[in-house]
Each structure stands twice: as structure tokens, then as C-alpha cells.
Amino acid sequence: MISVSSITPHSITNSDELRTQMGAVRLSVHWLGTSKTLPASQQAEAAATFGASREYLSARKKLIDTRHPAYRQVSSIRTRIVSLWKGMTVPYPDPGIRLIRRDRIEVFESEVQQLQEELQTAVEQLEREFGELKMIARQRLGELFNEEDYPNRLENLFRIEVEYPNVEPPNYLQRLNPEVYEEECRRIEARFEEALELAEESFLQEFQQLVTHLSERLSGETDGRPKVFRDSALTNLTEFLQRFRQLNIRSNAQLEELIDEVQEVTSGLSAHHLRSDRTVRETVRGQLEQVGEVLSDQLELRPRRQIVRSHSREEVTSDAT
């Protein structure tokens, strides 16, 4: 069993390796807005109804029923594209950008293209049913309904774009101003070191959560029967192990050993097997608990990095029409 003290931070060469293996990818989402702030006159009217000061009231109206099957289908494809992007990449410090292995870009492009085609088909279906959505909104909004809030066509209002921005210093800068070029090289080097830290922290947190969740569901009984757990508690963990291998960051040898240990423990296991065999369940639970403890301690012992990051660092670049 690996001890906490044996888990050492990555070396600088790991960030260099990350830089040579990875490319940057940005996902931009352009989406139809589904709500809108009430105009000042209506907000003032709403404030007067409650005897409130206009300056202390903010009100929005919902433009369409986002639970409508046609809209939910469009949204589900957006979720799948974003999940694909995050699942095949690791964080990067700049907003809206993540890093992808260069040898996985072709696979990523193929899967994104397929999902974009599905999105186009779903938007066409939403277009056909948009009149119904507007009619429902007219009934529910009453006097707040405004025809001008709705586009005549949905074409190009739901789209997701993929870009591969260059995060390396431009070569021409070396010719024009070598000092500035060197400064930019140092900045990029620091960016990739931070990216490595972000990736390792992300892996540790997700791994710890998945291991802890599964071990907790395997522990104890309820009314004399094993605790109920969904198949996803196991499949999410095994999918994480596979994704970790594919990304192949190699920033922490001891973390890889923990990954190996859990992979060996869960290899060939099924949810049914864990439910039906108490001995196997107890054995797996015990090993997962030990791994979870090491991961929890490691997260607590990680130095607090003096890095200010906005919440948008991990978010998709997005706009709403």
C-alpha cells in the first residue's frame, strides 16, 4: 500500500512533456437565450405591486418552456459535446481553453462532427415546434409576452464551434524582439506548469470522489440488506480509469500506482457481482477505503498554490443571443 509521504510532486520535465504532447482546444457555445430581463417600466410596475423600491428589484421572464421535449433534445446534445470536450482534455489556465493530446485530435474531431450533425437535426425539429413553444409562452406570460423577443428563424442560433488556438510564442517575435520572445517563453512555461498542477489536482479530486462514493455504497447494510448502489457508481470509476490512461499525463508516478491498484481491484467486476457476493464486496470496499484515505490526505497536503483563477477558467466560452 502506498503511503502519503511517498507521493511526490511532478518535476519540471513533466510540464515540458505536457507541452510537447498537447495542443490547445477551445469550445465556443452560441445559444438562444431562454430568459430576458423585464424592461424598466415592467420592473417598476412589479416593484410597486409589492411596495418595493425599483432599485432593489430585479426581474426576468422565461421566454420558452425549457422542459419541452424538442428543446431538451437540443440541450442534451450540447451537454454531450461539452462532456466529450472535458473528458478528452485537461485544464489550462486561460479561460475557455483546455489541452488535448495531439494524437487524439482526429478522434475528437470525428466525434464532435457527429454530434454537431445531431445538433443540426435537433434544431430543425425545434424549429418545426417553435410556433407551439411561442403559443405556450403567450398563454403563460400574459401581458409580459412580446413577439419581438423571439427570432424569426433558429438557424445559426444554436451552434458549437471548436478552435485550436496557438498557445506558443510566435516565431516572428524572436526575430523582432528576442527579449520579449524570451519573456513570452517563460510565461508560456509557467502556464504549462500551472496546467500540470490543475490536471493533477483535477484527477486527484475526481478519483477520490469516485473511490469514496463506491466504497461508501459497499459499506454496511440497510434493513439487513446491502446498501443499494447504482451501476454508475462502478462504471463511472472504471471510465475514469480508462480516461486517465488515455490522457497519459504521467505527472505523478505514485498516483499512477493508486490507479493501477484500483484497476486491479475492479477489473472484471460487475455491479451484480458486488451485490450478490458479500465476501467480494467487503474485500473491494476495504481496498477502496485505503486508497480513498491516501487520496484524501494527499489533497489536504497539497500546497495552496498562489494562483488567482476566475470561475470561467474551467467553463466553456459561451454567449446567449
GIZITA-V580386 format. One record per backbone hydrogen bond with DSSP energy under -0.5 kcal/mol. CO is the residue of the C=O (numbers start at 0). NH is the residue of the N-H. If there is no record, write none. Layout:
CO,NH
CO,NH
This chain:
2,5
3,6
5,7
10,13
10,14
11,14
11,15
12,16
13,17
14,18
15,19
16,20
17,21
20,101
22,99
24,97
25,27
25,162
26,316
27,29
27,160
28,30
28,318
29,158
30,320
33,62
33,63
35,60
38,41
38,42
39,43
40,44
41,45
42,46
43,47
44,48
45,49
46,49
46,51
47,50
52,55
53,56
58,37
60,35
60,62
63,65
64,67
67,70
67,71
68,72
69,73
70,74
71,75
72,76
73,77
74,78
75,79
76,80
77,81
78,82
79,83
80,84
81,85
82,86
83,87
85,88
87,100
89,98
93,96
95,26
96,91
97,24
98,89
99,22
100,103
101,104
103,107
104,108
105,109
106,110
107,111
108,112
109,113
110,114
111,115
112,116
113,117
114,118
115,119
116,120
117,121
118,122
119,123
120,124
121,125
122,126
123,127
124,128
125,129
126,129
128,132
129,133
130,134
131,135
132,136
133,137
134,138
135,139
136,140
137,141
140,143
141,144
145,148
146,149
153,156
153,157
158,29
160,27
162,25
164,166
169,172
169,173
170,173
170,174
171,175
172,176
176,180
177,181
178,182
179,183
180,184
181,185
182,186
183,187
184,188
185,189
186,190
187,191
188,192
189,193
190,194
191,195
192,196
193,197
194,198
195,199
196,200
197,201
198,202
199,203
200,204
201,205
202,206
203,207
204,208
205,209
206,210
207,211
208,212
209,213
210,214
211,215
212,216
213,217
214,218
215,218
219,226
221,224
224,221
229,232
229,233
230,233
230,234
231,235
233,237
234,238
235,239
236,240
237,241
238,242
239,243
240,244
241,245
242,246
243,247
251,255
252,256
253,257
254,258
255,259
256,260
257,261
258,262
259,263
260,264
261,265
262,266
265,268
269,273
270,274
271,275
272,276
275,277
276,280
277,281
278,282
279,283
280,284
281,285
282,286
283,287
284,288
285,289
286,290
287,291
288,292
289,293
290,294
291,295
292,296
293,297
294,298
295,299
296,300
297,301
302,304
304,306
306,308
309,312
310,313
311,95
311,314
316,28
318,30
